[in-house]
């Protein structure tokens, strides 16, 4: 019964969404990829909110139900039928009456199953499409016959691009940049390792007075300009790429470069993505607990390995899910990289056990957190990462210096998650 009810609700909300878009005609920027979608969406929101009344997908709303929720401007009602009815009536209200609707929407588009994005591209028309990193073995590949099939599904979003629209592509991913061959619309590229219109250089890690990482700095380069940028409280390219993509979207929307750079001073990166938190006993925690995939994990481990720390490097890694037949091999490969990047490896979950027989292994993230508390010390850096259902934020909460701020600093702190 719940399944039938959900399908009916989705159809009604999608129908309302299409009417709302036709009525208000907002500019639409859509974001897809397999690494950094949410961070990129948030960076684009930061840039465009300086000049537009704008709305973005919240809490990674990128599914068949999340997309209409964003367009209509209401929250997930979960299992409450009365709240779903309220959402439907809110959509009707927007259709019937005139409203101060956003001038621009920034929508994160995901693909869990074949046909997800292809069906969306048939009715959603984008002014800007942004493609982030795809990677060799992306997350969500479990329900696709191959990584290539998943990439094909992601690329369907380009079909939604208007004739006068702009495509913003990551140049550092060969699959993504290969899409240029069939594109007639304007394209802006961004990257770190490859030639692109917008690049980052001179990337450095910043440290505090206790020699613990506190953020990073880099130079943003575009059209002969090279501007220094400082980003506090985060690490890794996972936070540089979104700012480069946000710059590309801003340029396509005719936002001046000085205005774009100024907007980044107010940018707040999403939680659980390479965020630096104060840890117990004078340590630091790199909280990457939102989700995990082979490419994102490797990038996080490279960042950990390159940190100049006075104490130990500790990696606490949970299962990577939705990898299908690639799961065992990718966990083994991750284990090899982890042992090269840290002094102590701790794993959580049955799949992560395949990483290494040298790892300290646990079945739950809470148990792992209790163990880390017993070994952590002054100057240590703890890197925590795992797929959503492994709940690695529980490990982070055990070792963060301010657990009373968990609702503010960690992912999945809503009641719906806490009660699971």
KEDREN-578809 format. One record per residue (C-alpha): residue in three letters; x, z negated, y. Coordinates in steps of 0.25 Angstrom, whole numbers, plus 5000, padded with zeros to 4 digits. Example, Ala and Ser with C-alpha at 12.3 -4.5 7.8 and 13.67 -1.06 7.14 Angstrom:
ALA504949694982;SER505549714996;
END
This chain:
UNK500050005000;UNK501149975010;UNK501850105007;UNK500550185010;UNK500250095023;UNK501750125027;UNK501550275026;UNK500250275033;UNK500850195045;UNK502150285045;UNK501250405046;UNK500350355057;UNK501650305065;UNK502350435064;UNK501050515068;UNK500950425081;UNK502450435083;UNK502350585084;UNK501250585094;UNK501950485102;UNK503250565103;UNK502350695107;UNK501750605118;UNK502950545124;UNK504050645121;UNK505150545121;UNK506650595119;UNK507050565105;UNK508450535100;UNK508550525085;UNK509650465077;UNK510050485062;UNK511250465053;UNK511750365043;UNK512650275051;UNK512350225065;UNK510950275068;UNK510450145073;UNK511650115082;UNK511650255087;UNK510150245090;UNK510450115098;UNK511550175106;UNK510650295110;UNK509650195114;UNK510650125123;UNK511050255130;UNK509650315132;UNK508950185136;UNK509750185149;UNK508950305154;UNK507650315145;UNK506550225141;UNK506950235126;UNK506550175112;UNK507450175100;UNK507150145085;UNK507349995082;UNK507949925070;UNK508350055064;UNK506950115064;UNK507250245058;UNK506350265046;UNK504950335045;UNK504250215050;UNK505350175060;UNK505350305068;UNK503850295072;UNK504050145075;UNK505050185085;UNK504250295091;UNK503050215093;UNK503850095097;UNK503349985087;UNK504049895077;UNK504049895062;UNK502849825057;UNK503449805043;UNK502249755034;UNK501249715045;UNK500149815045;UNK499549765058;UNK500849795065;UNK500849935059;UNK499449955065;UNK499949905078;UNK501050005078;UNK500150115075;UNK499250075087;UNK500450065096;UNK500750215092;UNK499350255095;UNK499450175109;UNK500650265112;UNK499850385109;UNK498650355116;UNK499150295128;UNK500350325138;UNK501550235136;UNK502950215142;UNK503550275129;UNK505050285128;UNK505650415134;UNK506650415122;UNK506750375108;UNK507950345100;UNK507550355085;UNK508450325073;UNK508050415061;UNK508450375047;UNK508250435033;UNK508050355021;UNK507450465012;UNK507450615012;UNK506450675022;UNK506450555032;UNK507150625043;UNK506650765040;UNK505250715042;UNK505550655055;UNK506250775060;UNK504950855059;UNK504150775069;UNK505250695078;UNK505950785088;UNK507250735093;UNK507950755107;UNK509250705101;UNK509650685087;UNK510850595084;UNK511550595070;UNK512550485067;UNK513450475055;UNK512950515041;UNK514150485032;UNK514450525018;UNK513550425011;UNK512550385020;UNK511550265019;UNK510150305014;UNK510750415005;UNK510050344993;UNK508750424994;UNK509450564997;UNK510150654986;UNK511450654994;UNK512050615007;UNK511850755012;UNK510350755010;UNK510350625018;UNK511150695029;UNK510150815028;UNK509050715030;UNK509750655043;UNK510050795048;UNK508550825048;UNK508450745061;UNK509150855068;UNK507850945065;UNK507150845075;UNK508050885087;UNK507350965098;UNK507951095102;UNK508551045115;UNK508950915108;UNK510350855106;UNK511050815093;UNK512050705093;UNK512950705081;UNK514050615076;UNK515350705075;UNK516050615065;UNK515150645054;UNK515350785048;UNK513950795042;UNK513350755056;UNK514250845064;UNK513950965054;UNK512550965059;UNK513051035072;UNK513051165064;UNK511551185064;UNK511251125078;UNK510751205090;UNK510451085099;UNK511451015108;UNK512350925100;UNK513250805105;UNK514250745095;UNK514950605095;UNK516050545086;UNK517250465085;UNK518150535075;UNK517750685078;UNK517650775090;UNK516350755097;UNK515650755111;UNK515650605111;UNK516750525105;UNK517350385104;UNK518750355105;UNK519750235107;UNK518850145098;UNK519350005098;UNK518849865093;UNK518749755103;UNK519149615099;UNK518749475105;UNK519649365109;UNK519649315094;UNK520149455089;UNK518749485083;UNK518049625085;UNK517149625097;UNK516749765099;UNK517449905101;UNK517750005112;UNK517950155112;UNK517950275122;UNK516750365122;UNK517150505125;UNK516250615130;UNK516450745139;UNK517750695144;UNK517350555147;UNK517950435139;UNK517250305141;UNK517650165135;UNK516550095128;UNK516549955123;UNK515549905113;UNK515449755110;UNK515049685097;UNK515149805087;UNK516249885080;UNK516350025073;UNK516050165075;UNK514650135072;UNK514450085086;UNK515250195093;UNK514550315087;UNK513150265092;UNK513750255106;UNK514250395105;UNK512950455100;UNK512250375111;UNK513150445121;UNK512750575115;UNK511250555116;UNK511450505130;UNK512150625134;UNK511050715128;UNK510050635136;UNK510850655148;UNK511250515150;UNK512550505158;UNK513850455151;UNK514050345160;UNK512650295158;UNK512850305142;UNK514050225143;UNK513450125152;UNK512250105142;UNK513250075131;UNK513549945138;UNK512149895134;UNK512149945120;UNK511849845109;UNK512249905095;UNK511249875084;UNK511549745075;UNK512149755062;UNK513049875065;UNK514549835066;UNK514149715076;UNK515149615078;UNK514649475077;UNK515349335079;UNK515649275065;UNK515749135060;UNK517149065060;UNK517749165071;UNK517449295064;UNK516749425067;UNK515649495060;UNK515449645060;UNK513949655057;UNK513649795051;UNK512549735042;UNK511449835047;UNK511649935035;UNK512750005027;UNK513150135023;UNK514550195017;UNK514950255031;UNK514550135039;UNK515250035030;UNK516550115030;UNK516450125046;UNK516249975046;UNK517349945036;UNK518350035044;UNK517949955057;UNK518249825050;UNK519549865044;UNK520049905058;UNK519749775065;UNK520849695070;UNK520549555065;UNK521249425063;UNK520449375051;UNK519849445039;UNK518949565038;UNK517749535029;UNK516749645025;UNK515449605019;UNK514749725014;UNK513349745008;UNK512749854999;UNK512549995005;UNK511250035001;UNK510450175000;UNK511750244995;UNK511150294982;UNK512150354972;UNK513250334982;UNK513150184983;UNK514150134972;UNK515250234977;UNK515050194992;UNK515050044989;UNK516450064982;UNK516950144993;UNK516550045003;UNK517249934996;UNK518550014996;UNK518450025011;UNK517949885013;UNK519149825005;UNK520049915015;UNK519349855027;UNK519149705024;UNK519849585019;UNK518649535012;UNK517549615006;UNK516149555003;UNK515049634997;UNK513549604996;UNK512549674986;UNK512749744973;UNK513149884978;UNK514249814987;UNK514849754975;UNK515449894972;UNK516249884984;UNK517349804978;UNK517649704967;UNK518549634977;UNK517349604986;UNK516649464987;UNK515249504982;UNK513849444986;UNK512449484983;UNK511849444996;UNK512249455011;UNK512049305013;UNK512949265002;UNK514049355008;UNK513849295021;UNK514049155015;UNK515349205009;UNK515849265022;UNK515649135029;UNK516549065019;UNK517749155021;UNK517649205036;UNK518649155046;UNK519149175060;UNK519449315064;UNK518749375052;UNK517849495054;UNK516649515044;UNK516049655042;UNK514649655036;UNK513849775032;UNK512849815021;UNK511549885020;UNK510249835026;UNK509649765013;UNK510949695010;UNK510649615023;UNK512049595027;UNK511649535040;UNK511449405032;UNK512949405030;UNK513149425045;UNK512249315048;UNK513049215039;UNK514349245046;UNK513949275061;UNK514349165071;UNK512949165077;UNK511949175066;UNK510849125075;UNK510949265082;UNK510649335070;UNK509349395075;UNK510049455087;UNK511349505080;UNK511049545066;UNK510149655059;UNK508849625051;UNK508549495058;UNK507049525059;UNK506049445051;UNK505749555042;UNK507149565038;UNK507449415038;UNK506349395028;UNK506849495018;
END
